[in-house]
Amino acid sequence: MNKHLYIGSISILKLFALLYPICPGYFYVGGIAVREMILLFTAIMLVILTKGFVVTKRDRAYPLFIEIFIWSSVMLLLQMYHSEWIIVYTQVSLWLVVVYVGSEVINTKERFFSIIDCVIVGSIIVGVFGLVEEFTHFNFFSLVNTIGSKLNYNPTRLGILRIISFTSHAISYGCYCLIMLALIIYRLTVEKKRFLYFAGALMLLNEGFAMSRGPMIGLAIMFVLILWFSGHQLFIRKVFRWFFVLVIIVLISSIFVERARNLVKLSGYVVLAMIDEDYASALAEYGFMDNASGIGNRIDLYKWVYDESAGHRWVGRGAYKTFEHKFINSGGYVQTKSSIEVEWLRTFYRYGAIGLLAEIYFFLMLIIHAMNKRMKAPDEWEGHLSFARVVTALLMAYTLVLFSVMQNQEVQVFAVVIMLLVAYSRIRARSKAKNEYEAIGSN
């Protein structure tokens, strides 16, 4: 492969890493989704510029390629069974072309960092517009809503506008911020650049303004895991010890002090309101009149999805079959539930037990690969934390978050992170082989 073509392929990937993760799904030109146009352009150009698919060597990244291929193949068969040809195109173009070929192109640490930085630049763009949305209540991305899609503007929560930015829901944007903060933290362990601090501050503010408890809890879990992997186990133990002591003090105080008792109730209701709307209603007693509840019904949702999947529990009903379940709410009125806010349940409804097992297998293999002891210690060109360990923390937190939200537009940046993980595995393998070769040569 000649030098100019290789430079061309990494340039295409940089453009993809900048635009694809933040392109709204409602942005169409000539009846075609711009997001899909970016994906198609990238896939075609990568294949052309790299002279087709490169045969994958049996290096450290090879096992992960196999896991991605197995998961993608199962999902493709299910999607073709349900005649979801647009989704089939996306699955093939994204996971079997861009992620596959792109990880081959990212074969040096310089290219690896450049792709991460492009993704972070994209987060700065949406982060700035997120602040504009919060303080002006104007969503900049609504200007490119060329199909007139109804944007899901959430009511204020605790007086704060829940921003959605380029996504379709505040929870999805919260998940995007979670993923971006993982990448930013990693880059800061390597280089202390001003734009990285700026990006981190923006994403933290945007995460707060999204006001989504699931992603916020996930962020706290991810921070704790990153600190643990960084060697701060003693600090974490001390924090948890003091936190436990504080909780005990508050609980004892609640017996005698009404304000402390209300604080305990309030804290419990805020968390429980995520899964049960009865607790959301109880929050009204404390002045939470502006959408303090979550989506609710997440416990009942398991039975509802199971019931509505009757006769289709192996292969599901497909992505185009709308979920509808009627139930009587706490006010005594008949209500129709038409969304599934748990990713694992949505996968079961769409693609049945086969699809659910394939998705669980995929996430499990990603975590196992990232936790590989050979990638525990950072390489010589990294900081004090390896990329694999940051991704491990992210995947563990994100897997838990998906019990309270369905995967949405954050899947675009999620795919880029997986591409980077595969590329990182290969770069580490080559670095190790080079060091061993040099060691043999010096002897």
C-alpha positions as CSV (number, residue, x, y, z in Angstrom):
1,M,0.0,0.0,0.0
2,N,1.6,3.3,-1.0
3,K,2.1,6.1,1.4
4,H,-0.4,8.5,-0.2
5,L,-3.3,6.1,-0.1
6,Y,-2.6,5.2,3.5
7,I,-2.7,8.9,4.5
8,G,-5.9,9.1,2.6
9,S,-7.5,6.3,4.7
10,I,-6.6,7.8,8.0
11,S,-7.9,11.2,6.8
12,I,-11.2,9.6,6.0
13,L,-11.3,8.0,9.4
14,K,-10.6,11.3,11.1
15,L,-13.6,12.9,9.3
16,F,-15.7,9.9,10.3
17,A,-14.7,10.1,13.9
18,L,-15.5,13.8,14.0
19,L,-18.9,13.8,12.2
20,Y,-20.5,10.3,12.6
21,P,-20.8,10.3,16.4
22,I,-22.6,13.6,16.5
23,C,-24.7,13.5,13.4
24,P,-28.5,13.6,14.2
25,G,-30.7,10.8,13.0
26,Y,-33.3,13.3,11.7
27,F,-30.8,15.1,9.3
28,Y,-31.8,14.1,5.8
29,V,-30.7,15.4,2.4
30,G,-32.6,14.3,-0.7
31,G,-34.6,11.8,1.3
32,I,-31.4,10.1,2.6
33,A,-30.1,10.2,6.1
34,V,-26.9,12.1,6.3
35,R,-25.7,9.8,9.0
36,E,-26.0,6.8,6.7
37,M,-24.4,8.8,3.9
38,I,-21.3,9.5,6.1
39,L,-21.2,5.8,7.0
40,L,-21.5,4.6,3.4
41,F,-18.9,7.1,2.2
42,T,-16.5,6.0,4.9
43,A,-17.0,2.3,4.2
44,I,-16.5,2.6,0.5
45,M,-13.5,4.9,0.7
46,L,-11.8,2.6,3.3
47,V,-12.2,-0.4,1.1
48,I,-10.9,1.4,-2.0
49,L,-8.0,3.1,-0.2
50,T,-6.9,0.0,1.6
51,K,-7.3,-2.2,-1.6
52,G,-10.1,-4.2,0.0
53,F,-10.1,-6.2,3.2
54,V,-6.7,-7.0,4.8
55,V,-6.4,-10.5,6.1
56,T,-6.6,-10.3,9.8
57,K,-3.5,-11.8,11.5
58,R,-3.8,-14.0,14.5
59,D,-2.6,-11.3,16.9
60,R,-4.0,-10.0,20.1
61,A,-6.9,-8.4,18.3
62,Y,-7.9,-11.5,16.4
63,P,-10.2,-13.0,19.2
64,L,-12.2,-9.8,19.4
65,F,-12.6,-9.7,15.6
66,I,-14.2,-13.2,15.9
67,E,-16.5,-12.1,18.7
68,I,-17.7,-9.1,16.7
69,F,-18.2,-11.3,13.6
70,I,-20.2,-13.9,15.6
71,W,-22.5,-11.2,17.2
72,S,-22.9,-9.4,13.9
73,S,-23.7,-12.6,12.0
74,V,-26.4,-13.6,14.4
75,M,-28.0,-10.1,14.4
76,L,-27.8,-9.9,10.6
77,L,-29.7,-13.2,10.2
78,L,-32.4,-12.0,12.6
79,Q,-32.6,-8.6,10.8
80,M,-32.9,-10.3,7.4
81,Y,-35.6,-12.6,8.8
82,H,-37.5,-9.5,9.8
83,S,-36.7,-7.8,6.4
84,E,-35.0,-4.9,8.1
85,W,-32.8,-4.0,5.1
86,I,-31.8,-0.5,6.3
87,I,-30.6,-1.9,9.6
88,V,-28.8,-4.7,7.8
89,Y,-27.0,-2.1,5.7
90,T,-26.0,-0.2,8.9
91,Q,-24.8,-3.4,10.6
92,V,-22.6,-4.5,7.7
93,S,-21.2,-1.0,6.9
94,L,-20.5,-0.1,10.5
95,W,-19.4,-3.3,12.3
96,L,-18.1,-5.4,9.5
97,V,-16.5,-2.7,7.3
98,V,-15.7,0.5,9.2
99,V,-14.8,-1.1,12.5
100,Y,-12.9,-3.9,10.8
101,V,-10.9,-2.0,8.2
102,G,-10.7,1.2,10.4
103,S,-8.9,-0.7,13.2
104,E,-6.4,-2.0,10.6
105,V,-5.7,1.6,9.5
106,I,-5.1,2.8,13.0
107,N,-1.8,1.0,13.3
108,T,0.3,3.5,15.2
109,K,0.0,5.3,18.5
110,E,-0.1,8.7,16.7
111,R,-3.1,7.6,14.6
112,F,-4.7,6.1,17.6
113,F,-4.5,9.4,19.5
114,S,-5.5,11.4,16.5
115,I,-8.8,9.5,16.1
116,I,-9.6,10.0,19.8
117,D,-8.9,13.7,19.6
118,C,-11.2,14.0,16.6
119,V,-14.0,12.4,18.6
120,I,-13.3,14.8,21.5
121,V,-13.4,17.8,19.2
122,G,-16.8,16.6,18.1
123,S,-17.8,16.5,21.8
124,I,-16.6,20.1,22.2
125,I,-18.9,21.2,19.4
126,V,-22.0,19.6,20.8
127,G,-21.0,20.6,24.4
128,V,-21.0,24.3,23.5
129,F,-24.3,23.9,21.8
130,G,-25.5,22.0,24.8
131,L,-24.8,25.1,27.0
132,V,-26.6,27.3,24.5
133,E,-29.6,25.0,24.6
134,E,-29.6,25.1,28.4
135,F,-29.5,28.8,28.8
136,T,-31.5,29.9,25.7
137,H,-33.8,26.8,25.4
138,F,-32.9,26.7,21.7
139,N,-31.6,23.4,20.2
140,F,-29.1,24.3,17.5
141,F,-29.5,20.8,15.9
142,S,-33.2,21.4,15.3
143,L,-32.1,23.6,12.4
144,V,-31.1,20.4,10.5
145,N,-34.3,18.5,11.4
146,T,-35.1,18.3,7.7
147,I,-37.8,15.6,8.0
148,G,-39.8,17.4,10.7
149,S,-39.2,14.7,13.3
150,K,-40.8,15.4,16.6
151,L,-38.0,16.0,19.0
152,N,-38.4,14.7,22.5
153,Y,-37.9,17.8,24.6
154,N,-38.2,16.7,28.2
155,P,-39.9,18.8,30.8
156,T,-37.7,20.6,33.2
157,R,-36.5,18.6,36.2
158,L,-35.8,20.5,39.4
159,G,-36.0,23.7,37.4
160,I,-33.3,22.6,35.0
161,L,-34.0,22.1,31.3
162,R,-33.0,18.6,30.3
163,I,-31.0,19.1,27.2
164,I,-31.0,16.6,24.3
165,S,-28.4,18.1,21.9
166,F,-28.1,16.0,18.7
167,T,-29.9,13.0,20.2
168,S,-33.5,12.1,20.6
169,H,-33.7,12.0,24.4
170,A,-31.9,13.4,27.4
171,I,-31.0,9.9,28.6
172,S,-29.3,9.1,25.3
173,Y,-27.3,12.4,25.5
174,G,-26.3,11.5,29.1
175,C,-24.9,8.2,27.8
176,Y,-23.0,10.0,25.1
177,C,-21.4,12.3,27.7
178,L,-20.6,9.3,29.8
179,I,-18.7,7.7,27.0
180,M,-16.9,10.9,26.0
181,L,-15.8,11.5,29.6
182,A,-14.1,8.1,29.5
183,L,-12.1,9.0,26.4
184,I,-11.2,12.5,27.8
185,I,-10.0,11.0,31.1
186,Y,-7.8,8.6,29.2
187,R,-6.3,11.3,27.0
188,L,-5.6,13.4,30.1
189,T,-3.5,10.6,31.6
190,V,-1.3,10.8,28.5
191,E,-1.2,14.6,27.8
192,K,-2.3,17.5,29.9
193,K,-3.7,19.7,27.1
194,R,-6.0,22.7,27.6
195,F,-8.5,21.6,25.1
196,L,-8.9,18.3,27.0
197,Y,-9.7,20.0,30.3
198,F,-12.1,22.3,28.4
199,A,-13.8,19.3,26.8
200,G,-14.0,17.5,30.2
201,A,-15.6,20.5,31.8
202,L,-18.1,20.8,29.0
203,M,-19.1,17.2,29.1
204,L,-19.5,17.3,32.9
205,L,-21.8,20.3,32.6
206,N,-23.7,18.7,29.8
207,E,-24.1,15.5,31.8
208,G,-25.5,17.5,34.6
209,F,-27.9,19.5,32.4
210,A,-29.2,16.2,30.8
211,M,-30.4,15.4,34.4
212,S,-30.6,11.7,33.7
213,R,-30.0,9.6,36.8
214,G,-29.0,6.4,35.0
215,P,-26.0,7.9,33.2
216,M,-25.1,9.9,36.3
217,I,-25.0,6.7,38.4
218,G,-23.0,5.1,35.6
219,L,-20.6,8.0,35.6
220,A,-20.0,7.6,39.4
221,I,-19.4,3.8,38.9
222,M,-17.0,4.5,36.1
223,F,-15.0,7.1,38.1
224,V,-14.7,4.6,41.0
225,L,-13.5,1.8,38.7
226,I,-11.0,4.1,37.0
227,L,-9.6,5.2,40.4
228,W,-9.4,1.5,41.4
229,F,-7.6,0.6,38.2
230,S,-5.2,3.6,38.7
231,G,-4.0,2.1,42.0
232,H,-6.1,4.2,44.4
233,Q,-7.7,1.3,46.2
234,L,-6.8,2.6,49.6
235,F,-8.3,6.0,48.8
236,I,-11.5,4.3,47.5
237,R,-11.8,2.2,50.7
238,K,-11.4,5.3,52.8
239,V,-14.1,7.2,50.8
240,F,-16.5,4.3,51.1
241,R,-15.7,3.9,54.8
242,W,-16.5,7.6,55.5
243,F,-19.6,7.4,53.2
244,F,-20.8,4.4,55.2
245,V,-20.3,6.3,58.5
246,L,-22.1,9.3,57.1
247,V,-25.1,7.2,56.0
248,I,-25.3,5.6,59.5
249,I,-25.2,9.1,61.1
250,V,-28.0,10.4,58.8
251,L,-30.1,7.3,59.4
252,I,-29.7,7.6,63.2
253,S,-30.4,11.3,63.0
254,S,-33.6,10.7,61.0
255,I,-35.1,9.0,64.0
256,F,-34.9,12.2,66.0
257,V,-34.6,15.1,63.4
258,E,-37.5,15.7,60.9
259,R,-35.2,17.4,58.3
260,A,-32.9,14.4,58.3
261,R,-35.9,12.0,58.0
262,N,-37.1,14.0,55.0
263,L,-33.7,13.8,53.4
264,V,-33.6,10.0,53.7
265,K,-37.1,9.7,52.2
266,L,-36.2,12.1,49.4
267,S,-33.0,10.3,48.5
268,G,-34.8,7.0,48.4
269,Y,-37.7,8.3,46.4
270,V,-35.4,10.0,43.8
271,V,-33.7,6.6,43.1
272,L,-36.9,4.4,43.3
273,A,-38.8,6.8,41.0
274,M,-36.6,5.5,38.2
275,I,-38.4,2.2,38.4
276,D,-41.8,2.9,39.9
277,E,-44.1,5.8,39.2
278,D,-45.7,5.5,42.6
279,Y,-42.5,6.9,44.2
280,A,-42.4,9.6,41.5
281,S,-45.9,10.7,42.6
282,A,-44.7,10.7,46.2
283,L,-42.0,13.2,45.3
284,A,-44.7,15.8,44.8
285,E,-44.9,16.2,48.5
286,Y,-41.4,17.6,48.5
287,G,-42.1,20.1,45.8
288,F,-40.9,18.0,42.8
289,M,-43.7,19.1,40.5
290,D,-41.6,19.4,37.3
291,N,-40.8,16.0,35.9
292,A,-38.9,14.6,38.9
293,S,-40.0,11.1,37.9
294,G,-38.1,8.8,35.6
295,I,-39.8,6.9,32.8
296,G,-41.0,4.5,35.5
297,N,-42.5,1.1,35.3
298,R,-39.1,-0.6,34.7
299,I,-39.9,-3.4,37.1
300,D,-43.3,-4.1,35.5
301,L,-41.7,-3.8,32.1
302,Y,-40.1,-7.2,32.4
303,K,-43.5,-8.9,32.6
304,W,-45.1,-6.7,30.0
305,V,-42.4,-7.3,27.4
306,Y,-42.5,-11.0,28.1
307,D,-46.3,-11.1,27.7
308,E,-46.3,-9.0,24.5
309,S,-43.6,-11.3,23.0
310,A,-45.8,-14.3,23.2
311,G,-45.4,-16.5,20.1
312,H,-42.2,-14.7,19.1
313,R,-39.8,-15.3,22.0
314,W,-37.1,-17.0,20.0
315,V,-36.6,-14.6,17.1
316,G,-38.6,-11.5,18.4
317,R,-41.1,-9.3,16.6
318,G,-38.6,-7.1,14.7
319,A,-37.5,-3.5,15.1
320,Y,-40.4,-2.2,13.2
321,K,-43.1,-3.7,15.4
322,T,-44.2,-1.0,17.9
323,F,-44.4,-2.2,21.5
324,E,-47.8,-1.4,23.1
325,H,-49.1,-2.5,26.4
326,K,-52.1,-1.2,28.2
327,F,-52.2,-0.9,32.0
328,I,-53.9,0.9,34.8
329,N,-51.7,3.6,36.2
330,S,-51.5,4.8,39.9
331,G,-54.3,7.4,39.1
332,G,-56.7,4.6,38.0
333,Y,-56.6,5.5,34.3
334,V,-55.8,3.2,31.4
335,Q,-52.4,4.1,30.0
336,T,-50.5,2.7,27.0
337,K,-46.8,1.9,27.4
338,S,-45.1,2.3,24.0
339,S,-41.4,2.4,24.8
340,I,-39.0,-0.1,26.3
341,E,-36.4,1.7,28.4
342,V,-34.2,-1.3,29.1
343,E,-31.8,-2.2,26.3
344,W,-31.8,-5.9,27.1
345,L,-35.6,-6.1,27.2
346,R,-35.9,-4.1,23.9
347,T,-33.4,-6.6,22.3
348,F,-35.5,-9.5,23.6
349,Y,-38.7,-7.9,22.2
350,R,-37.1,-7.2,18.8
351,Y,-34.9,-10.2,18.3
352,G,-36.0,-12.7,20.9
353,A,-33.9,-14.9,23.1
354,I,-31.4,-15.6,20.3
355,G,-30.8,-11.9,19.8
356,L,-30.6,-11.2,23.6
357,L,-28.1,-14.0,24.1
358,A,-26.0,-12.7,21.2
359,E,-26.0,-9.2,22.7
360,I,-25.1,-10.4,26.2
361,Y,-22.3,-12.5,24.7
362,F,-21.0,-9.5,22.8
363,F,-20.8,-7.2,25.8
364,L,-19.4,-10.0,27.9
365,M,-16.6,-10.7,25.4
366,L,-15.8,-7.0,25.1
367,I,-15.3,-6.8,28.9
368,I,-13.3,-10.0,29.0
369,H,-11.1,-8.8,26.2
370,A,-10.5,-5.3,27.7
371,M,-9.7,-7.0,31.1
372,N,-7.1,-9.2,29.6
373,K,-4.2,-9.2,32.1
374,R,-1.7,-8.6,29.2
375,M,-3.3,-5.2,28.7
376,K,-3.6,-4.4,32.4
377,A,-0.4,-2.3,32.7
378,P,-0.2,0.7,30.4
379,D,2.3,0.5,27.5
380,E,5.4,2.7,27.5
381,W,3.7,5.3,25.3
382,E,0.7,5.7,27.6
383,G,0.2,7.4,30.9
384,H,-0.5,5.7,34.2
385,L,-3.6,4.0,32.9
386,S,-4.0,1.7,29.9
387,F,-6.8,2.4,27.4
388,A,-8.0,-1.2,28.0
389,R,-8.6,-0.5,31.6
390,V,-10.5,2.8,30.9
391,V,-12.7,0.8,28.4
392,T,-13.2,-1.9,31.0
393,A,-14.6,0.7,33.5
394,L,-16.7,2.3,30.8
395,L,-18.2,-1.0,29.6
396,M,-19.0,-2.2,33.1
397,A,-20.7,1.1,33.9
398,Y,-22.5,1.3,30.5
399,T,-23.7,-2.3,30.8
400,L,-25.4,-1.4,34.1
401,V,-26.8,1.9,32.7
402,L,-28.5,-0.2,29.9
403,F,-30.8,-1.7,32.5
404,S,-32.4,1.8,32.8
405,V,-32.2,3.0,29.2
406,M,-32.3,1.6,25.7
407,Q,-29.3,2.1,23.4
408,N,-29.9,5.0,21.1
409,Q,-27.7,7.5,19.2
410,E,-24.8,7.0,21.6
411,V,-24.3,3.7,19.8
412,Q,-22.5,5.8,17.1
413,V,-19.7,6.9,19.4
414,F,-19.8,3.4,21.2
415,A,-18.9,1.8,17.9
416,V,-15.9,4.1,17.5
417,V,-14.7,3.2,21.0
418,I,-14.8,-0.5,20.1
419,M,-12.9,0.2,16.9
420,L,-10.3,2.0,19.0
421,L,-10.2,-1.0,21.4
422,V,-9.4,-3.4,18.5
423,A,-6.8,-1.0,17.1
424,Y,-5.3,-0.6,20.6
425,S,-4.9,-4.4,21.0
426,R,-3.1,-4.6,17.7
427,I,-0.8,-1.7,18.5
428,R,0.1,-3.2,21.8
429,A,0.9,-6.6,20.1
430,R,3.1,-4.9,17.6
431,S,4.9,-2.8,20.3
432,K,5.5,-5.9,22.3
433,A,6.9,-7.8,19.3
434,K,9.1,-4.9,18.4
435,N,10.5,-4.7,21.9
436,E,11.2,-8.5,22.0
437,Y,12.9,-8.3,18.6
438,E,15.1,-5.4,19.8
439,A,15.9,-7.2,23.0
440,I,17.0,-10.3,21.0
441,G,19.1,-8.1,18.6
442,S,20.9,-6.4,21.5
443,N,21.9,-9.8,22.9
